[in-house]
Amino acid sequence: MTGKFFASVKARAALGATLVVAVALAAAGVAVVWLLETNLIREVDLQAEVRARDVAGQIATGTALGSIEVGDQPVQILDGNDRVRAVSDGLDSITGTPAGGVKAVGPAASPTPTRPSPEKSAPSNPDDDDDDDDDDDDDDRERPRNGDGNGDNDGEDPLGPGEVDDDLDFVRGSAVVDGSGGDYRFAVAEAKTPRGETLTIYAGAPLDLERAAVDTIRNALLIGGPLLLAIVAVTTWRVTRQALRPVDGIRQEMSEITRSTDLSRRVPEPQVEDEVGRLARTTNETLTALESSVERQRRFVADASHELRSPIASLRTQLEVAEAHPELLDLPGAVHDTVRLQDLAADLLLLARIDAGERPVGARLDLAALVDEELDRRTTDPHPLTAQPLESAEVTGSGGQLARILGNLLDNAQRHATGRVRVSVRTTATEAGGNRLAELEVADDGAGVPEAERDRVFERFVRLDDARSRDDGGAGLGLAIAREVATRHGGTLTLTAAPEGGALFTLRLPLAD
């Protein structure tokens, strides 16, 4: 059942279109989600960066840690030893920083147990470790830091008092603010107090809006994608079915024509200039050619039967009379009818071989010599034959078939000439200046053939003078055979008006190499 379904062009087209759209939709969906997530992350990073730089700026200007404005988002301030110096109000826990998981306290509160405050020195000696009289421990002041608080600034110059590092890092973590937890992006900034202490600020911005937007788009794609694919499949199916409907009509009509053998019927032609319309017109042209071929075959069989019936009936009548009255036997008439029947049978067999595609056997021969032989054989023709000029012209082909052309043309000329028949052979070039041709002409001084009938005389069993007796004329096959043989030899046979006033038949064949 599945094989039959996918054997349909409609099903294959719908499946192919759906697969293409599915791949494109998946690629576009991944790209959209990635771009959206990237842009939203940048916006979150920008929010965190603004907050971190603001806090770092306050530290650099000497604002006390307990008085720094940090806003309502999580902020953690660490010193050079990763001890928590200050956190934002309401921050319960934080991860992703070096002091992650530590309960942060407000900037004005007591130091956390895990991060004890440095021990204060005696009033008389405020900084026992200060070797340069700057009221600061050299251990913290001279400890450069990078964004992750590891004390390594990759060879950069250490910050001076009251300076803020322009380079920021970003880390991902989580925090609980006022009992509500969530994921955050933390901007990591460094600043040095006017007293020379280096502090690291972790300022966070929430990722909940970014996650919500990405999830919304992803869910929309997961829901709308299959719906879109279903619409594409149904639409492609319907459009393909509509486009192929004329093809189905052509198939049904051809099936009816095959069953009825009525070749006069035609398939419906859509009134559009597309592939289906051209297919319908080509099909009708094929049916027309087939009808014409079958009609010619029917006429050929009918005419052949009629032509064969006459000599056979005449011969039978003469034999029956001779059987009853031997003294009345017309022996010359019987021989004439027998020869005529033999010639007609030979013509029919030759046409059958030509229709079957038989190709002539290639042999070199001289048309002028062929004409000389034929003229020597025709000593009893009623009208004299004039042969001039006879130029040597060698061609390749069947000597018997080319002699048949010459004989048929001379027989036709003898039947219609009133005084004489002219034959000539010469070589000539084509109009395009290509290969030279051998040209054989047979002309008579008879009544000629009307221009409108000159192509029709080459049809089978066609005789322009239907009123004449069949004994005086042929069966109407001679000129048809002559043109067919000429075509098989790669040449042409044409009919024009002769200078003598009658018909001029011109045979052109390519010269032998």
C-alpha angles and dihedrals in degrees: 000000000000091000092052091048095053091043086074117095089218092056094046092048092049092047093047094048092046093050092049092049091045092054092045092046092049092049092046091047093052091047093048094049092046094048092045093048092046093050093046091049088053090052091049090048089051091053091049091046093052091051093045093049091047092054091042090052092053090050092049091053091054100256110162114253091238091055100047116123106229102162127220098304124090114278126173126186119201131184127222092281093052091253117149110250099170142352135191121267115274095018106143101172140350136194132192095053129093088255094046118154093025119127102245122215131207119269092254096048129093118281116275119257092241093050107042117196118248115268114260116240125229116280092243091057109028094179118026090176095049107107096172101047094244096128092244138099110257089215094067098032097053095044107104117204139196129207096287095051096243095130094244117116094179093247096310120143112268118252118263123228112291094015131127123212109242093208115083131190128205129215134178122234145130137254141187114223119183090343094308117111131200146144119279142185111227123207111211115212133170127214135171121219121230086257089058101254114144114223130183120216123206108193117179135206121194122252095200095100091047091049092047093050093047092046090050093053092044092051091047090054093046091051100035096041097067090041090053091047090052090051091049092049094048093044093049091048093051095043092048092047091051091048093048096046092092089050090055089049090052090050093050093047092048089051090052091048091051092051095044097038086217102144093180091077120095134204118247114267117214113228093237134096099233138109093279092050091050090048091053093048092047090049091052091048089052091049090049092051091046091049091050091048093049091046091051089049091051092049090046092053092044094047092044090051090049093047092048093045095060100056092037092051091046092049092047092050092051092049093049091050090047090051091056097033112020091182089064095056111132097208097175090050092050091050090049092052091047092051091047090050091048093050092048092050090049091051092050092049091049092051090049091053091047091049089051089060099254111172122214119253108253116239132147115248138161116242091205091056089047090054092048091053092049093048091050089053095049101069096134100051112132094231125049118251119226115201113193135170105011107182118182109257120171118203136172120243148079112321092205094052094045089049086052090056092050093046093049092049092049092047090052092047092049091052094053104031121104099196117353146359125222127208126187138172126196142142124250140171126247120256090252091055093248130126119348120251136212111236124200119186129192116185134175135189096231131117093289128217124284112250092240090057099045096097093041094061089070092061118103119268091003117143118171094207101058091167094065119095119262090235090064095045136044130247094270094253103101099082093039090054091046093054093044091052091046091052091049088055092053093255141106137240118204137175125220137153115287123227086238089062099254133083125313117202115194122195116193121190131172114257118248116262 
